[in-house]
Amino acid sequence: MDNRMTSTPNAQSARPMRKRGIERYKLLLDATERLLEEHGDEDISLAQIAEAADVPLASVYHFFPNRNAAFVALALRFNEEIYQLSIQPLTDPEPQTWQELLDMKHARAAAFQNSRPAALRLFLGAGVSVAVRNADFGGNARIARSRERMFEAYFHMPYVPNFARHLEVGGAAMDGVWALSYGKHGTITEEFRKEATGVAITYLRRFLPEYLPRKPLTQKAIDRIYISLDEMRDNPFAEE
């Protein structure tokens, strides 16, 4: 897994933080995640986060003015973990079709979220806040930009205008089906996971031919898949 970006406040802001502060910040996010695994977000208070983390309430207020700020911070940490998973190259076996690439990537992403109940609740639950949703959108846009480069790493690609945006739309459609699965079953079932991938593939067939020729996977192409947060901030609407 690529560890070029860590999930600390410095990853999202320019404010420096000492090592002790970073450790406490991570401790609070761990506590928030544990609480979300068992309770709805509306049932969680900053006092509960402080108790679960075994720190004074004043320490929680130092980082989070309200519980939603803690949920957004946790969502950003999940975004980074999901992003790092999304850019891992697919080997042993390598996908031979673009449809297979998506299926393999979506299966890994679903398995990750199913293994983290708090992520399911944050991103797919009925009470998702606007701020958390916006954080999710930002993470999805970054994944789409890298997914475009992953396609280019594995396949001889035709020119597709706004391809990253199309990948983002396909991902949003997939998320909608996942949310339906979570609402019905409390998890992303394999049946709904396959349905969601099928929806994304059907949408992308509007822009891609059914068959894309494979090309040899190189380390240079793999390294290019990674997109930093700085690059996203500097070029939020870049088309490549």
N, C-alpha and C positions, 0 to 999 in steps of 0.2 A: 504494500500500500504506500502511496505517495504521502510523505509527511511534510511537504513544503509549507503547508499552512496549518497552524494549530488553532484550536477553538478557545481563544482567550479574548478579553476585551480589546487587546491590541489588534486583533484581526479585523475588528469592526470600527475602531476609532484610533485617533492619533494620540490619545492620552496615555502617557507611560504608566506602567503599573509595576510595583515591586513584586518580587517572587512570592512573598507572603500573601499579598493581595490576590495574585493569580491563583494561588492554591485555595484561598478561601472562596474565590469566585467559582472555581470548579466544584468545590465542596457544596456550595449552594445549588448549583445546577444539578449535581448528583441527587441532592435531597429533593429538588423539585421534580425530577424525573421519577423518583421512587413514589412520591405522593401521587403523581399523575397516573401511575400504573394502577392505583387502587381507587382513586376518587376522580369525579368530574372536576374540571377546572374551576367551576363556580363554587366548589366546596373547599377550595384551598386558599388559605390566607398566608400573609407574610409571616405571621406568628407561627403557623404550622411549619413553614419552611425553616424558620430559625430553630424550632424545636427538633425537627428531623435532622438538621445539620449540626445540632448541638453547638450553636453559636448565639451570641446575644442578638436580640432583635435589631438593635442599632446597627449591627454589622450588615444585616440584610438591607436596611434602608440606605446604607452607604452605596450599595450597588443597584438596588431596585426600588424606585419610588412607589411602586404598586405591584400587585401580583402579575398583571399582564406584562409588565416589563420583564419579569422573570420568565414568563412563558415565551416571550419573543426571543430572549437570550438563549433559551433551551432550543427553540426552533432553529436558530442560527447555528447552534452546535450540531444539531441533527443534519442540517443542510450540508455542513462541511463533511460529516461522516458519509452521507449519501453521495456527495460529489466525489470524494476520494474513491468510493466503491465504483462509481459510474465510469471513472477514467481508467480503471484497471483493464489492461488488454485481455482479450479473450483468446486463450491458447489451450491446447490439449483438451478438446479440439478447437481449432479456429472455425468461426462461422464461414460457411461457403456461400451464403446468400444474405442479402440485407435483411430479409424477413427473419432469418435465423439469428442474425446479430441482435435485432430488437427483442426477439423472444428470450434469448439468453440474458440480455441486460435487464429486461423487465422481471424475469424470474429471480435474479439476484436481488433487485431492489425490493420486490415483494417479500422475499425471505428476510431481508434486513428489517423492514418495517414490522413484519409479524413477530420478529424476535424482540422488538422494542415497543411494548404496548403504549408507552407515553407518546411515541412518535405517531402511532396510529390515531390516538385521541387528538393530538395537536393538529395534525394535517387533514384528517378525514372525519373528525367528529362534527356533530351538528352545531356545537357552540364555538366554532372557530372565530377568533376575533379578526378584525380588519388588519391589525398590525401583524398578527401571526400569518394571515393569508398573504400579506404583501411580502413578508420574509420568504414564504414558500415560493411565491412568484419569482422573486429574485434568484433563489436557488435553482428553480427550474430553467430560467433563462440561461444561467451559466452552464447547466448540464447540456442544454440544447446547443450552445456554441461549441462545447467540447465534443458532443455527439456528431456534429457536422464534420469535425476533424477526424473523428474515429471512422466515419464512413469513408473519408478520403484516404485513410491509412489502409483500409482493407480492400477498397474497390476502385476501379477506374470510373470516376464520376462524370456524368454529363454536367453542363452548367445548369444549375437550378437557382433562379433568383430567389433571394430571401429563404434559402433552405433552412437556416437555423430557426427562423420564425415558424416555418412549417413543422419542424421537429418539436418546437415548443407547443404548438397547437395540438399536435398528436399526443404529446405528453399530458396536456391538460385534459384531453378526452379520456385518456387512460386513467387519470386521477379520478375523473367523475365516476367511472365504473368501479374503481376501487372503493370510493366513498359509498357507493350503493352496496357493495359487498360488506363493508364495515358496518353500515347501518343495519343490515339484515343478520349478519353472523358474528359481528365483533372481531372480524379478521378478514384478511384477503384470501379467500378460498382459491384453490387452484383452478376451479371452473371459472370463477370471475376473473382471475388473473389472465387466463387464456382469452376470455371474451374481450378484456381490455386491450390486450396486445393485438387481437384481431381488428378492433376498432381503429387503433393507431395505424396498423398496416393498410387497412382499407383507405383511410384518409390519405396516407402518403403515396398510394398508388396514383393519385391525381397528378403527382409531380415526378415520380420515378418510374422507369421501365420495370417490368416484372423481373428482368434479369440484369444484374450488374456484374461485369467480369471481375474476378478476383485479381489482386496483384500481391506480390510478396510483401509481407509485413516487415518493416525496418525499424530499428531503434530510433532513428531520426523522426519517423512518422509517429511513433509512440510518444516520444518526448514532446512533440508539438500539440498533443491532445490537451495537455494541462493549460488552463487559463487562470491566472491569478485574479484575486479580488480587485487589485489595482487596475488590471486591464479591463475588467468589467466596469469599473467606475469611470475610467478614462474614455472608454469606447462602448457605451451602453447599447448603441444601436448599430454597431459595426456589422457589415456584411462582408463575408469572405468568399 
